[in-house]
């Protein structure tokens, strides 16, 4: 017998897990996470470190942010 309300919570948990797994399914995004774990960086710095364009790096960062794996902030 299942607990009342348990299924929606389980569905939300597994949907969130799938979102995170999809976000880190790219080697570049995994590399970005490893880089940002060392400290805050600008998009330009991340792009240079992973040898990618700023546009491509921004796309990866948006994907990671949607999954809740990175936070962004604007400065200047």
PyMOL CGO cylinders between C-alpha atoms (Angstrom):
from pymol import cmd
from pymol.cgo import CYLINDER

trace = [
    CYLINDER, 0.00, 0.00, 0.00, 1.37, 3.44, -0.89, 0.3, 1, 1, 1, 1, 1, 1,
    CYLINDER, 1.37, 3.44, -0.89, 1.18, 6.50, 1.29, 0.3, 1, 1, 1, 1, 1, 1,
    CYLINDER, 1.18, 6.50, 1.29, -1.21, 9.24, 0.22, 0.3, 1, 1, 1, 1, 1, 1,
    CYLINDER, -1.21, 9.24, 0.22, 0.63, 11.91, -1.74, 0.3, 1, 1, 1, 1, 1, 1,
    CYLINDER, 0.63, 11.91, -1.74, 3.77, 9.79, -2.06, 0.3, 1, 1, 1, 1, 1, 1,
    CYLINDER, 3.77, 9.79, -2.06, 3.65, 9.30, -5.82, 0.3, 1, 1, 1, 1, 1, 1,
    CYLINDER, 3.65, 9.30, -5.82, 3.85, 13.00, -6.78, 0.3, 1, 1, 1, 1, 1, 1,
    CYLINDER, 3.85, 13.00, -6.78, 6.83, 13.46, -4.46, 0.3, 1, 1, 1, 1, 1, 1,
    CYLINDER, 6.83, 13.46, -4.46, 8.53, 10.41, -5.96, 0.3, 1, 1, 1, 1, 1, 1,
    CYLINDER, 8.53, 10.41, -5.96, 7.82, 11.65, -9.48, 0.3, 1, 1, 1, 1, 1, 1,
    CYLINDER, 7.82, 11.65, -9.48, 9.31, 15.06, -8.67, 0.3, 1, 1, 1, 1, 1, 1,
    CYLINDER, 9.31, 15.06, -8.67, 12.41, 13.47, -7.14, 0.3, 1, 1, 1, 1, 1, 1,
    CYLINDER, 12.41, 13.47, -7.14, 13.07, 11.23, -10.13, 0.3, 1, 1, 1, 1, 1, 1,
    CYLINDER, 13.07, 11.23, -10.13, 12.35, 14.05, -12.60, 0.3, 1, 1, 1, 1, 1, 1,
    CYLINDER, 12.35, 14.05, -12.60, 14.91, 16.22, -10.80, 0.3, 1, 1, 1, 1, 1, 1,
    CYLINDER, 14.91, 16.22, -10.80, 17.44, 13.38, -10.82, 0.3, 1, 1, 1, 1, 1, 1,
    CYLINDER, 17.44, 13.38, -10.82, 16.92, 12.89, -14.56, 0.3, 1, 1, 1, 1, 1, 1,
    CYLINDER, 16.92, 12.89, -14.56, 17.38, 16.63, -15.15, 0.3, 1, 1, 1, 1, 1, 1,
    CYLINDER, 17.38, 16.63, -15.15, 20.71, 16.62, -13.31, 0.3, 1, 1, 1, 1, 1, 1,
    CYLINDER, 20.71, 16.62, -13.31, 21.88, 13.46, -15.09, 0.3, 1, 1, 1, 1, 1, 1,
    CYLINDER, 21.88, 13.46, -15.09, 20.99, 14.97, -18.47, 0.3, 1, 1, 1, 1, 1, 1,
    CYLINDER, 20.99, 14.97, -18.47, 22.86, 18.19, -17.62, 0.3, 1, 1, 1, 1, 1, 1,
    CYLINDER, 22.86, 18.19, -17.62, 26.10, 16.38, -16.75, 0.3, 1, 1, 1, 1, 1, 1,
    CYLINDER, 26.10, 16.38, -16.75, 25.81, 13.91, -19.64, 0.3, 1, 1, 1, 1, 1, 1,
    CYLINDER, 25.81, 13.91, -19.64, 28.14, 16.16, -21.63, 0.3, 1, 1, 1, 1, 1, 1,
    CYLINDER, 28.14, 16.16, -21.63, 31.85, 15.89, -20.94, 0.3, 1, 1, 1, 1, 1, 1,
    CYLINDER, 31.85, 15.89, -20.94, 32.21, 19.65, -21.42, 0.3, 1, 1, 1, 1, 1, 1,
    CYLINDER, 32.21, 19.65, -21.42, 29.58, 20.37, -18.79, 0.3, 1, 1, 1, 1, 1, 1,
    CYLINDER, 29.58, 20.37, -18.79, 31.24, 17.94, -16.38, 0.3, 1, 1, 1, 1, 1, 1,
    CYLINDER, 31.24, 17.94, -16.38, 34.50, 19.79, -17.02, 0.3, 1, 1, 1, 1, 1, 1,
    CYLINDER, 34.50, 19.79, -17.02, 32.79, 23.13, -16.32, 0.3, 1, 1, 1, 1, 1, 1,
    CYLINDER, 32.79, 23.13, -16.32, 31.44, 21.82, -13.01, 0.3, 1, 1, 1, 1, 1, 1,
    CYLINDER, 31.44, 21.82, -13.01, 34.92, 20.65, -12.01, 0.3, 1, 1, 1, 1, 1, 1,
    CYLINDER, 34.92, 20.65, -12.01, 36.37, 24.04, -12.97, 0.3, 1, 1, 1, 1, 1, 1,
    CYLINDER, 36.37, 24.04, -12.97, 33.73, 26.03, -11.09, 0.3, 1, 1, 1, 1, 1, 1,
    CYLINDER, 33.73, 26.03, -11.09, 34.12, 23.82, -8.02, 0.3, 1, 1, 1, 1, 1, 1,
    CYLINDER, 34.12, 23.82, -8.02, 37.56, 25.42, -7.70, 0.3, 1, 1, 1, 1, 1, 1,
    CYLINDER, 37.56, 25.42, -7.70, 36.12, 28.93, -7.58, 0.3, 1, 1, 1, 1, 1, 1,
    CYLINDER, 36.12, 28.93, -7.58, 33.96, 31.51, -9.25, 0.3, 1, 1, 1, 1, 1, 1,
    CYLINDER, 33.96, 31.51, -9.25, 34.84, 32.36, -12.85, 0.3, 1, 1, 1, 1, 1, 1,
    CYLINDER, 34.84, 32.36, -12.85, 33.50, 34.63, -15.57, 0.3, 1, 1, 1, 1, 1, 1,
    CYLINDER, 33.50, 34.63, -15.57, 32.05, 33.12, -18.73, 0.3, 1, 1, 1, 1, 1, 1,
    CYLINDER, 32.05, 33.12, -18.73, 35.13, 34.34, -20.62, 0.3, 1, 1, 1, 1, 1, 1,
    CYLINDER, 35.13, 34.34, -20.62, 37.44, 32.59, -18.15, 0.3, 1, 1, 1, 1, 1, 1,
    CYLINDER, 37.44, 32.59, -18.15, 35.47, 29.35, -18.34, 0.3, 1, 1, 1, 1, 1, 1,
    CYLINDER, 35.47, 29.35, -18.34, 35.42, 29.49, -22.15, 0.3, 1, 1, 1, 1, 1, 1,
    CYLINDER, 35.42, 29.49, -22.15, 39.19, 30.00, -22.29, 0.3, 1, 1, 1, 1, 1, 1,
    CYLINDER, 39.19, 30.00, -22.29, 39.84, 27.20, -19.78, 0.3, 1, 1, 1, 1, 1, 1,
    CYLINDER, 39.84, 27.20, -19.78, 37.80, 24.65, -21.75, 0.3, 1, 1, 1, 1, 1, 1,
    CYLINDER, 37.80, 24.65, -21.75, 38.90, 25.96, -25.16, 0.3, 1, 1, 1, 1, 1, 1,
    CYLINDER, 38.90, 25.96, -25.16, 35.37, 26.73, -26.36, 0.3, 1, 1, 1, 1, 1, 1,
    CYLINDER, 35.37, 26.73, -26.36, 33.62, 29.83, -27.68, 0.3, 1, 1, 1, 1, 1, 1,
    CYLINDER, 33.62, 29.83, -27.68, 31.85, 32.12, -25.23, 0.3, 1, 1, 1, 1, 1, 1,
    CYLINDER, 31.85, 32.12, -25.23, 28.53, 31.38, -26.97, 0.3, 1, 1, 1, 1, 1, 1,
    CYLINDER, 28.53, 31.38, -26.97, 28.98, 27.61, -26.62, 0.3, 1, 1, 1, 1, 1, 1,
    CYLINDER, 28.98, 27.61, -26.62, 30.12, 27.99, -23.01, 0.3, 1, 1, 1, 1, 1, 1,
    CYLINDER, 30.12, 27.99, -23.01, 27.11, 30.19, -22.21, 0.3, 1, 1, 1, 1, 1, 1,
    CYLINDER, 27.11, 30.19, -22.21, 24.82, 27.52, -23.62, 0.3, 1, 1, 1, 1, 1, 1,
    CYLINDER, 24.82, 27.52, -23.62, 26.42, 24.87, -21.39, 0.3, 1, 1, 1, 1, 1, 1,
    CYLINDER, 26.42, 24.87, -21.39, 26.17, 27.17, -18.36, 0.3, 1, 1, 1, 1, 1, 1,
    CYLINDER, 26.17, 27.17, -18.36, 22.45, 27.82, -19.01, 0.3, 1, 1, 1, 1, 1, 1,
    CYLINDER, 22.45, 27.82, -19.01, 21.84, 24.07, -19.13, 0.3, 1, 1, 1, 1, 1, 1,
    CYLINDER, 21.84, 24.07, -19.13, 23.68, 23.61, -15.84, 0.3, 1, 1, 1, 1, 1, 1,
    CYLINDER, 23.68, 23.61, -15.84, 21.80, 26.52, -14.27, 0.3, 1, 1, 1, 1, 1, 1,
    CYLINDER, 21.80, 26.52, -14.27, 18.41, 25.11, -15.32, 0.3, 1, 1, 1, 1, 1, 1,
    CYLINDER, 18.41, 25.11, -15.32, 19.36, 21.86, -13.58, 0.3, 1, 1, 1, 1, 1, 1,
    CYLINDER, 19.36, 21.86, -13.58, 20.30, 23.82, -10.45, 0.3, 1, 1, 1, 1, 1, 1,
    CYLINDER, 20.30, 23.82, -10.45, 23.97, 22.86, -10.65, 0.3, 1, 1, 1, 1, 1, 1,
    CYLINDER, 23.97, 22.86, -10.65, 25.38, 26.39, -11.02, 0.3, 1, 1, 1, 1, 1, 1,
    CYLINDER, 25.38, 26.39, -11.02, 24.21, 29.85, -10.09, 0.3, 1, 1, 1, 1, 1, 1,
    CYLINDER, 24.21, 29.85, -10.09, 24.75, 32.95, -12.14, 0.3, 1, 1, 1, 1, 1, 1,
    CYLINDER, 24.75, 32.95, -12.14, 25.08, 36.59, -11.29, 0.3, 1, 1, 1, 1, 1, 1,
    CYLINDER, 25.08, 36.59, -11.29, 25.68, 39.69, -13.32, 0.3, 1, 1, 1, 1, 1, 1,
    CYLINDER, 25.68, 39.69, -13.32, 28.29, 42.24, -12.42, 0.3, 1, 1, 1, 1, 1, 1,
    CYLINDER, 28.29, 42.24, -12.42, 29.15, 45.56, -14.04, 0.3, 1, 1, 1, 1, 1, 1,
]
cmd.load_cgo(trace, "trace")
